[in-house]
Amino acid sequence: MSWFSCIGKSHKKSKEKPEKRKEESSLSEKLKLKPLLDMKKEILKDGADHISAQTFAFRELAVATKNFRNDCLLGEGGFGRVYKGRLESTNQIVAIKQLDRNGLQGNREFLVEVLMLSLLHHPNLVNLIGYCADGDQRLLVYEYMPLGSLEDHLHDLPPDKKRLDWNARMKIAAGAAKGLEYLHDKANPPVIYRDLKCSNILLGEGYHPKLSDFGLAKLGPVGDKTHVSTRVMGTYGYCAPEYAMTGQLTLKSDVYSFGVVLLEIITGRKAIDNSKGVGEHNLVAWARPLFKDRRKFQQMADPMLQGQYPTRGLYQALAVASMCVQEQPTMRPLVADVVTALTYLAAQKYDPDSQPVQSFHLAPATPPRTRNRTAGLRKAKVED
């Protein structure tokens, strides 16, 4: 089911103001896509009155990025390149994402992103400032997140880069979970993010996390429906197994992806790492047998932490991760329960000067796959 069939057309006469209808129609015409009616009503009952994002001329954004110079380049993803820029009109520093016209994502994903981030607002979702749809140019303008992505702080770090400590990791995990909770529980109908991964969690000052990149987001099932069916999209290593096999997407698909991210935060390992030994390429497959033996939990902690973490906090965080990556979606927790557990963990500040430093090792290679295990999430305990 596509975004458009989820929203559908309204057969009732619109009561919206003419200028609002004109604004939405203008966006749809620019993108050469059919108009979307009653967006506020369908996507978020208490959302914005209209598409709040500004429109920019391509020239403005070219000036802001010094004509997209390489020294302004922040990174590159499935959508295209992201540049740091300064808006001439407001002197504001922004991040400008330019659609790669030959890339994997196109007009539909661009429109979804504009609509989602114009109508959904939360402290843990990145703020969309505006967009450009001049001719065949497609650009998105976001608030600038000075600390980059979570991936930048976990993987392939240069020797001089500061490693994330335990407190920062739990703060990031709890904040990302709150952003996901907003999409699942506050949006109506719920929104399935579908592309949760470390590179899509951006960090502001003080390691404040925000979810970004909503081009693959889908409206979730409503009423008696249990799932939405769609082509499989996302990133290998983060996709829930049932979604990858059947294309059936649920809120629990996002919970699985979050569990993979939480494992990355705890272990410092990548979701997929072909440089590892046999049996350790896939993070979840490597971790599952270790979840069974709490004597091995400390071997799962990121060596970069150098033992500076609370033993109890580590065990509880691993308990949350293990339940999120259960193979059966019905065995995974609701994201609200994940938020409860991680908010508690984030509030338990670890002080290496007053608390013991743990011994740390590298974990062993992966034994054969083992059966699933269930546990109560609110207490975040793992069976011995």
N, C-alpha and C positions, 0 to 999 in steps of 0.2 A: 504494500500500500504506500503510495507516494505522499509527500507533504500536501500536495494539492488535493488529493482525494480525501485526506484526513480532514482538511479544513472545509472543503466543499463550498458550494455556492449557496448564498442565502436567497430564499424565495420570498422573503418578506421585504416590504418597502423600507429602504434605509432611512433612519431618522437622524443620521449624522449630518453635521453642518456641511454645506457645499464646499467650503475651503478644505475640510478634512478629506472628503471624497476626492477632490481634485488632487490633493497631495499624494494619496495612495495610488490613484489612477496614473499620475505622472510617473511614479516609481515603476509601476508595472509596465507602462508604455516604453520607458527608457530601456527596460530589461527585455522587452519584446516577449513578455510572459502574460498569461491571462490575469485579469484583476482578481485580487483576493478581497472578498467582502466580509464584513463583521469580524475583522481580525482580533480586535480587542475582546469581543464576546467569546470567541472560540478558543483563544489561546490563554487569556488570563482575565478572570472576572474583575479583579481590582487593579488592572494594569493601567498603562498610560492612556491618555485620551487619543493619541495619534502617534505616528512614527516620529519619535523625538530626535532622531539623528539628523544632523545638518547635511546639506548637499554641498559638495565641493567641485569646482572646475578642475580639470586635469592640470591646467597651468599652475593653479595654487599649490598643488601637491608636488609638482615638479620643482617649483621654487623652494618649497619647504625642505626638499631632500637634495638640493643643489643638483637638480636634474638626475636624481637617482644615482649619485656617485657611489662607488664601491666603498669609500671610507664611511658612508652612512649606513651600510648594510649591517643589519643585526642578525639575520639568519634566513634560512630557506626551508620551506615545508611543502606539503602536498598542494597547497593553494598557490604558492608562488613565493616571491621574496618579500622580506619585511625590512623596512628602512626606518631609521631614526630621523625625525624631521622637526622643524620649528615652524609653526603656522605664523605667517607674516602678519595676519590681522589681529591675533591675540597674543603673540609671542609665546605661545604654549608649546612645550615639548611633547611630541606625539610619536606613536609607532604607526607606520603606514604600510599596509599589506597590499601588494600589487598582484592581481590575478595573472597567473601564467596562462596565456591563451592556448598554449599547447599542453597544459597540465591535465591532471586527473579530475579536477573539480571545475565546474563551470557556472553558468548563469543561475541555475537552480540553487546550487549550494550558496552562491553569493546572496541571493534573495533571502534564503532561509536564515543566513547569518544576520542580515540587516533586520529582518523581522524579529528574530529571537531576541537579539540584544537591544532592540528598541522597545520591546514590550516586557522583557524580564529584567528586573533590577534587584541586585543583592550585593552586599559587601564582598562576597566571595565569587562574583562573576565579573569578568573584565568589562569596563565601560566603553561602549562604542560611541565615539564622538560624531562620526559621520561617514559618508560614502561618496564615491564618485562613479557615475555611469555615463561618462562622456563618450559618445561614439562606441567603439569597441573596447574602451578602457574600463576596467573594473577595479576599484581600489576601496579599501576599508581603512578608516582612521580610528585608532584606539588611544586610550590613555597609555602613556609610556610607563612600563614597569621596569624600574632601574636595575633590579637584580636578575633579570632574565628569567629562564625557566628552571623548574626543579631539576630537570635533566642536567642543566649546566653545573649544578652543585653536587650531583651524585656520581656522575660517570665521566671517565676520561679527564679527570682534573689535572691541570698543570701543577707542578710541585709547589708553586708559590701561592696557590689558591686556598683560602680558608675552608676547612671541612665543616660540614654541618654538625653541630653538637646535638645531643639527644633532645634537649628542650626545643630547639628549632625544628627538629624533625616531627615531633609530636604536635607542635603548633601548626605546621604545614598540613599534616595529615588531618587534624581536626577541622581546619578551615576548609580544605578541599571537600571533606565529607559534608560540611554545612552547605556548601554551594550545590552539591549533588542533592541534598535533602530538599533544598528550595525547589529544584527542578522537579523532583518526584512528588513532593507533598503540597507545595504551595501553588504551583502552576495548575491551571484547570482548562483543558485536560493536562495530565502530567506530561513532562518532556523527558524523553530518553536521550541522554547525551550522546552515546554511541561511540565516542572517540576519547575516552578518558585514558590518559597516559602522562608520563612525567613531562614530556615536552609541551603539553597543553596546560600545565599548571604554571602560571606566571607568578613571579614574586615581587612584591613592592617592598618599601622600607620596613625594616623589622621582620622580614620574611613573611609578610602577610600574603597568603595565597589567593589567587583568583583563577577560575576556570576560563579558558579561552577556546577559540575555534569551534564554532557551533554550526558549521556548514553541513555536518552529517547528522545533526540532531533530528529526532522524529517525535511527532506527537504520539503519546503512549495509548494503550488500549483503554476504552471507556465502556461503561455498562457491563454487559455479560461477557465481553471479550477478554481473553486471557493474554493475548499477544497481538503484535502487528507483524505481518509478513513482509519482508523486504529483501532486496539483494544484500549479500553480506559485504559490509564495508567496515573499515576500521583498520587497526594495526595488528599484525600477527604477534601473538604472545599475550595480547590483552583481551582478545575476543573470547567470550564465554563459549564453552564447547558446544552447547545446544544451539546457540545462534550460528556458529560456524558451520554446523552440520545441516541445519534445517532452514536457516533464514528467519526463524521465529524469534522476534525481539521482545523482551520484557524489561521491566524495571530491574529485575534481578540480573540481567545481562550487564548493566552498569555496575551493580554491586560486585560482580566477579572482577571486572576491570579495576575497580577500586582496590580490591584485595591484592591484585598484582602490583599496583602502585605502592600499597602499604608494605608489601614484601620488599620492594625495591628500596623504600625508605629505611627499613629495618636492616636489611642485609647489605645494601650498597651494590647489589648485583643487578644486571640488566634483565629485562623480561626474557629476552632471547640473546644469548651470547655464544656465538660459535667458536670463540677463542678458548672456551672452557673445555675441560676433558669430557670424555664420553659419559653420558648420563647427567651432565650438568648444563647442557645447552639451554634447556627450558627451565626457567626459575621455579614455576609451580611444580613441575615434575620432580625437580631436585628437592623442593621443600616438603612435599607431602609426607614422605616416609619419616622425615625428621620431626614432624609435628607429633608423632606417636611417642617420642621419648624425650621428656623434659630435661633429661641429663645432657641432651645435645643442643638445647636451646641456645646456650651461650656461644656455641660454635656457629650459630646462624647470625649473630650480631656482626655488623660491618666492622672489619678490622680497623678501619679508619677512625672508629670511635675510641680505639685504644683502651677498651674496657671501661670507659667513662659513661656508664648508664646504670639505672636502677635494675637490679635483677627482677624484682616483682613487676616493674613496668615493662621490661622486655617480655616476660612471660605473658602478660596481659595483652600486649600489642600483637604478639604472635598468635594468641588465641583469637583475636578479632580477625587477623589476616586469614587464618586457617578456615574460619567459618565462611568468610566471604568467597573463598575459592573452592568451596564444595562443588563437586561435579553436578549434583542434582540442584537445580535452581530453587526448589522448594525448601532445601535445607539451608539456604543462605539467609542471613538476617535482613530485616528492613534497614534502609539507610538511616532511619531515625534512631534505631538502636545502636548502630555504628557510631553515630554522632554522640550519643550519650556516653559510650565507653571511651571514645577518644578525647572528648572534652574533659572527662575526668583525668585521663592520663596526661593531657597537656597542662592541667592545673597542678600536677604533682611535680614541682620543679626539682631537677636533679642538680646538686651542688657537689662537684668532684672534690672540693676542699674539705667537705664535712662528711661525705659518704664514701664508702669503699669503692676502689677501682677494681673491676673484675679482670680475671685472667682472660685472654682472648686467643683464639686459634682459628685456623681455616677449617671449614667443615669438610667432612669426608665426601667422597663421590656418592652418587645416588644409588641406593639399593633398588630392587624391583618395586613397581607401583604397589600400593597397598590400598585397603578398603577405606571408604569414607568414615568419618566420625562426626557425631553431633554433640553439641554442648549448648548450655544456656549462655546467651551473650551478655546479658546485663551484668552478671558477675565476672564475666571475662575470665573463666577458669578453664584449664586444659586438663584432661584426664592424664593420670600418670601412666 
